[in-house]
Amino acid sequence: VQLQASGGGSVQAGGSLRLSCVASGSTWSIDAIGWYRQPPGKEREVVAYIGSSNNIIYGDSVKGRFTISRDNAKNTWYLQMNSLEPEDTAVYYCNAFKGSYPSQDYWGQGTLVTVSS
């Protein structure tokens, strides 16, 4: 599975961006998808996640502002980010998880989001 993320950029606080992640290859094997981010000097953290049961989880800091969605026909998932804050500045990574043995995580190349105050 290969993942290609896009949509990052620079925006002022209060603005919006939409990230996209296109999956190719053995997409039939994907059980869960999501977005993670790594702020400068910090650990990678979960932003939003759609599990194998279509349950959706958001990180506490983005609840009510970010929305994850997917278009299965296009093998694409999105992260709509509204009311962006400087603390949202990070490299954002899309993720796909294959649960069947052997389980495996796949990662996109990362896209930088910079929010200025």
N, C-alpha and C positions, 0 to 999 in steps of 0.2 A: 504494500500500500504506500502510495506517495501522496503527500499533502502539500498544497501550495496555498499559502496565506497571502492576502492582499488587503489593502484598504487603510493602512496606517497613515499617519501624517501628523501635522502640527495644527493645533486648534486652540482657541482661547477658552478659558474657563466658562462653563455654561453651554458650550457648543456640543455638537454631536458628530459621531463618526460611525460608519458601519464597516466591520471587518467581514471578509469572506474567506472561506477555506474550501478548496476544491479537492476532492479525493479521486485518485485514479488507481488502477491496478485491481487487486482482489478486494474490492469494496464490499462484496457480499459477506466477507468474513468479519466486518466491523460490528461490534456489539454496542459500543457506547462512543459518544463524541463529546468534545468540549473545548473550552478555551482556558488557558493558563496565562499568567503574566509574571514577569520578573522585573521589579522596579530596580533602579540603579543601586547597587550595593546590598541588595536584599535577596532572600530566597524566592524561588519560583512558588507561586500560589495559585490555587484554583480560582477562576473567575466565574465560570458557569459550566454546567455539565448536564448532558442528557444521558441517562443510564439505559441499560438494556430493556427496562420496563417502561421506558419513556418518562421516567421520573426526572424532574428537573431540579437541580441544586444550584444555588447562587452563593457566591462568597458574601459574607455579611456586609462588606464595604460597598457592594454594588447593587444590593437588593433595592428594587424600585427604580433603578436608573438604567440598568442593562437588561437586554432581552436576548436570549439565545433562541435560534430557530433553525430548521433544517428543511431542505428541499431534496427529498430522496430521489426524485426523478433526475436531478442534476448532480447528485452526489456532492452536494454543497451544503455547508452550514454557515450561519451568520452570527455575528454578535453586534446588535444595535446598541450603541453606547450614547446615552443622553445625559445632559447635565454633568458634563465632564468636569473633573476637578484636577488641580495640579498633582494631587496624590495618585491619580490614575496613570501618570506618566510611567511607561514601562515598555519592555518588549513583550508583545503578545504572541503566544504560540497556540496553534490549533493542535488538537490531540485526537487520536482515534485509538480505541482499545479493542483488541481481539481476545475474547474470553476463552475460546476453545483451545485445547492443548496443542501446542505450547502457547500460552498466553503471551501477548506482546503489545507494547505501546508503540505507536507511531507518532512522529512529531513533524510539524511543518517547520519552515525555516525561520519563522519569527518575523513580526512586522512591528516597527517602532511607532508608538503613540506618544506624542509630546503635548502636554496641556500647559499653557502658560497662564499666569494670573493677570 
